[in-house]
Amino acid sequence: MTTEALPSRPAPHVVRERPSLGARIVTLAAVLLPPLALLSVTGVLWGVAVGPVDLATFAVMYTLCGLGITVGFHRLFSHRAFKTTRFMRAVWAILGSMAMQGPLTQWVTDHRRHHAMSDKAGDPHSPHVGRRHGWWGVLVGLFHAHMGWLVTTKGLVRAERYAKDLYEDRMIRTIDRLYFLWVVLTFGIPFLVGYLAAGLDVGAGFQCLVWAGALRVFVFDHITWSVNSVCHMWGRRDFETEDESHNFWPLAVPTFGEAWHNNHHAFPGSAVHGLGRRQVDVSAWVIKGMARVGLAWDLKIPTEGRMDARRAHAPDPAGAAAPAAD
C-alpha cells in the first residue's frame, strides 16, 4: 500500500490563538524542571541514591511514553499510517500525553503544519527559516528548532484543515481536557513504584520520581527535539525531498526509529520509517506486532517502485534504503 501525503499548502482559514495559560506553564515546566532534576542527580544522588528499581522504572516509562509519541501521536494520529481499535487509540493518546510534549490536538496540529511548510516560512520549528549566515546563524537556528520554538511558535495556529479529524473526535477531546491528569500520572507512577518497592518509603518514592519522572522527561524530550534540529541539519539523504530532512543513524534507537527522518519526509504516511534492511525502527516493530495480533490494520508502507522513484540521484552506496517488506 502506498503512502498518502498530507496537504502541502496552508489552510485558507487559520485562527491564531495563544495556548492556554495552563498549557504554557506545563510546557515551561517540562523545559525548566527536568534540568534541575538532572543537576540534583549528578551532584547529589549519583552513586548514592539510585537502585535497580529506579533504573528499571526509567526504562519502562521511557519506552511506554516514548512509543506513545512515536507510534501514537506521530504515526497513528498525525499521519494516519495505520488503523487500530478505539481502545488502542485511547491507550496511545494517553501514553503520548504522559510524555509531556503537549496535548494531542496541539501536537498534531503543529506537526502537520511542519509537514505542510517544511523548512519554509510558516514551519513552526525549522532551523533554516530566517536563519542568518555563519556559525552564529547555525546555532540560533538549531536552538530555535530544538527548543526555542516551544515558547515562540508552539500552539499558535489552529486550523480545521490540519486536525479536523481529531477536533471532531469526542474521545480525543476528552483525553485532551484531562491532560493535567496524565501529567500527574507521569510523575505519580514512578513515585508509587519506588514507594511500594521500598516498603512504603516516601524517600524512595521521591528518588524514583526524580529518575523515572523528571530525568526521564528531560532525556526523552531532548532526544526527540533533536529530530527537529539535528535531523534537519546533518545526516544522509537517501530520498529526494523539498526540504532539508536527513537520516541520522545515531538517534535511531533512542527515538524508536524517528531519526530516519529523510525517509519519513519522503513518505510521511508510512508506518515504517526505517526503510533499509539495517535501519532499526522499533516503532515499526510495535505496529507490525499489533497487526499480527489483530490490533492494527491498513498499514501504509511505500512500494519498491515508489521508493525507487524517490531515491536521491547519487546516494551513498552504503546508505541507500532497501525496500521494506509489506
N, C-alpha and C positions, 0 to 999 in steps of 0.2 A: 504494500500500500504506500502511496506517495504522501509526502507532507503537504500541508496547506499553509500558505503564507498568510500572515496577519496583514491587515490593511497597511499600506505603505505611506498613506497620507493622513494628516491630522483630521480629526472630525471637524465638520464645518461649524458646529456649535459647541463651544467649550466654556464651561463655567469655572472660573478661577476662585478658589477659596482657601483660606488658611486651615490647616488641620486643627482639630480641637485642642484646647489648652492641655487637656489630659494626655492626648496622644503625643504632643510635643514634649511634655515632661518625661513621658516614658522613653521617647527617643533619646533625649539628653541623658537620662539615667543610664540607658543601655550603652551610651558612648563614654560617659564620665566615671560611673561607679566601678565597672569591671577593672579598669586600670588600677584603681585604688586597692581593689582586692588582690590584684597581681603583686603590687608592692608589698602588701601585708604578707602574702605567701612567700615571696622571695626573701624578704627582710626579717620575718619573724617566725614563720611556720616551717620553712624548708628544712627538712631533716629532723624536725622536732614533732610537728603535729600533722602528719599525713600517714594514712594507712591504706591497706588494700581496699577497704570499703569505699573510701573517698575516690580512689582511682577507678575502681570498677563502676561506681555511680557516675563519675565523669564520663567514662567511655560509653555507657549505656545512654545517658541523657544527650551526649553529643551526637550519637548515632541516630536516635529517635527524632530529636528535634531537627537535626540537620537534614534527615530524609524528609521531614515534614516540609522543609523549604524546597529541596531539590525535586523530590517526587511529587509533593503536593502543590505548594504554591506555584512552582515553576512549570513542571511538565504537565500536570493534570489541569490546574486552574488557569494558568496564563496561556498555555498553548494547546490545551485540549488534545494532548498527544495520545491519550488512551481514554477509555471509559471504565468506570467501576461502579460499584453499588453505592447507594445513598449513604449507607452506614460508613463505608470506607471513605467517602468524600468528607464526612464529618470528622473521622479519625485524622485524616491528613490535614484538614483545615485547623484542627485543634493543635496537633503536633507542630505545625508550621507557626502558629500563633505563639507557641511556647518558646520559639527561638528569639522572640523579642525584636523582630525586624519590622514591626508594624502590623496593623490589621490586614486581613487577607485582601479585601477590595482595594485598599490603598496600595498594597504591594503589587497586585496585578495591574492596576491602572498605570503605575509608574513603569512597570516592566514592559507592558505592551506599548507604551509611549516611547520607551527606549528603542524598541524594535522598529516602530514606525518612523523614527527620526534618527536612527543610529549614527552617531558621530557627525550629526548635522545640527543646525540651530534648532533648539527645542528638545534635544536629548537631555534628560534630567541629570545624567552622570557621565558624560563623555569627557575624557582627559584632553580632547583635541579642540573642542568648540571654544572659540575666544581665547585660545592659548597664545601667549607671547612667544617670541623666538628665544633660543638659547636655553641653557641649563635651568635657569630660574623659571622659565615658562614651562619646562617639562615638570619641574617639582610642583608648581602651582596646579598644573593640570592633573597630575597624579593625586595630589591631596584632595582636589575637588571630587574626582571620580571615586576616590577611596572612601572618604567620609565627610568632606566638606558639603557635599550636596544634601546631606541629611538635615542640615539646618538652613538650607537656601532654597532648594528646588523640590525636595521630597513632599509629595502630597499636595502640590499646588494646583493640580489640574484634575477636574472631574469631567469626564466626557462619556456619554452613553455608548458611543461607538467603541470605546476601549474596554468597558467591563459591564455592558448592559446585562449580559447573561448572569453575572454574579449579583448585581444590584437587584435583579428580579427574583432571586432565589431566597425564599424566606428563611431557610435553614442557615444559609451563609450569612444573612443579615443578623440573625440571632447570635451566631458564633462571633461575629464582629462586635456586637454590642457587649458581649461577655469578655472582651479582650483582656480587661484587667484581671479577671479571674484566672485566665491562662498564664498571665504574668506572675500572679501569686503562686500558682502551681509549679511554675518552672523553678522557683526557689523553695517552695514549701516541700516538694517531694524529696529533694536532697536532704533538707533538714530532717524530715521524718525518717528517712532511711538511716542517717547517721545516729539519730536519737534512739531508734529502736535497736539498731545493731549493737550499740554500746550499752544496752541495758538501761534505757531511759535516761541517758546522759545528755543534758542540754548543751554542754560544751562540745561534745562530739557531733551534735546536730548542727551547730554553727560552723564547726570545722568542715563538715561535708557540704554545707551550704556554700561556703567560700570556694571550695574546689570544684564541686559539681554544679554549682549555681552560677555565681558571679564570674569565676575564672573561665568556666565553660562557655558562657555567653561571650566573653571577651575574645577567646580564641576563635570560636566559630564565626563571629561577626567579622573579624579581621581577615579570616581565611576567605569568606565569601565575598567581602568587599573587594578583595584582591582580583576577583574575576572582572569587576567593573574597571579597575585601574590597570593592573599588570597585564591582563589578557587583552586589553585594547592598546597595548604598547609594544610588548615583546612576545616572541614565540614564533611558531611556524604557521604558514597559511597554506593549507592543503587545497582549499577551495576558493574560487573567485567570489568575492562579495563586494558590496558597495560601501563597506565600512572598514574599520581598522581592527577587526576581531582577529585574534591569534589563538592557536593551541599552545598551552604552556604546561608541559607534562609534569613538572614538579608539584603542581597543585591538584593533579587529577585525583589522587587518593583522598586527601583531606576534604576536597569539595564533592566527593562522591560522584565524580565524572563531569562536573560542571566546567572544568578548565579546558575541555575540548571545545573551546568557545568559537573558534572559526567554523568547526563542523556545525555547531548549533546555529550560527547566523546564516550558514548556507542552507540549512534545513531546519528552520525554527520549530516546525510542528512535529519533529521526530521524537519519539520516545527514547531513542538511543542517541547519545552524543558521542560515545567512543566508537566511531565507525571503522577504526582499524583493528586488526587482529590483536595487537598488543596495547590497545588503548583501553585501560581499565575504567570501567563505568559501573560503579556499584549501584547507582540509581536505576540503571537499565536492568541490572540483575534482579533487583527487587521487583520492578514492574513485570519482567518476564516470569518471575516466580509467582507473582499474583495471577498472571494469566494461566499458568499451569494448574492452579487450583480453582480456577473459575472466578476469581475476584477482579480480573481485568480482561478487557477485550477491545477489539478495534485498535490495536496498537499501530501507530503510524511510523513506518520505517522507510527511508528512501530506497528505491530500487537501484541496482547496479548501474542501469542506464542513466538514471538521473544523476547519480554521483559522478559518473564519467563525464557527463555534460558540464558539470560544475567544477571539475578539477582545475587547479591552477595550471597555467601553461608550462611552468618549469618547476615542479615540486621537487623537494629534496627526496631522492630515491629511497632513503631510509625512513622517510616520514610520511610517504603518501598513504592516505587512508585506504584500507581494503574494504571490499563490500561487506556489509553486515548481513548476517543470516536473518531471514524474515521468519 
